[in-house]
Amino acid sequence: GAEIKNLNVSGSTVATSGQYVGGIVGVVFSNTIKGCNSNCNLSSSNTNAYLGGIAANVNNTSNIINCSNTGIIEASTHIAGGGGIVGYISCSSGTIQIYNCYNKSIINIPKQQGGNNVGGIIGYSTYTGVYGSYFNLRIKNCYNTGSLVTSSNKSNNYLGGIVGYNHSTTSISHCYNSGNIA
């Protein structure tokens, strides 16, 4: 796969009605993103949007290494997944690795409805293959200091300092969250 490396994006506001909104890239498929930093604000009005400070959607065997987000992530309505580094991981097999990454920015989702999956590093992660076959997700040396805010009182909101919602074989090591979760 391809490699995106040493890219810094700042000073922009990406406001769209698109489904996949990323600070560096919208969709990653069997690629590596390394040494990239995003300081642009991301916003979507799409109710099925995935927003990620680095990548909106990551598929199959991919790596995100030494990346950071300091741009604000927010939506004007419910979103499917929002993460400081990755909004949505959809994978049927292989290994996805997220190493040495951090988010220092707020992720703010409004109260219109429930079903928001918000995480400091990853918003929503699930397998897309045959039931019983899972992929490996490895998160190492990552941290979140940004606040995760959803003002919805619905019971099906998933918020996590590292991962909001996860349905994969996962290893999380040497990670921490010091951001407010509300």
Secondary structure, 3 states (H helix, E strand, C coil): CCEEECCEEEEEEEEECCCEEECCEEEEECCEEECCEEEEEEEECCCCCEEECCEEEEECCEEEECCEECCCEEECCCCCEEECCEEEEEECCCEEEEECCEECCCEEECCCCCCCEEECCEEEEEECCCCCCCCEEEEECCEECCCEEECCCCCCCEEECCEEEEECEEEEECCEECCCEC
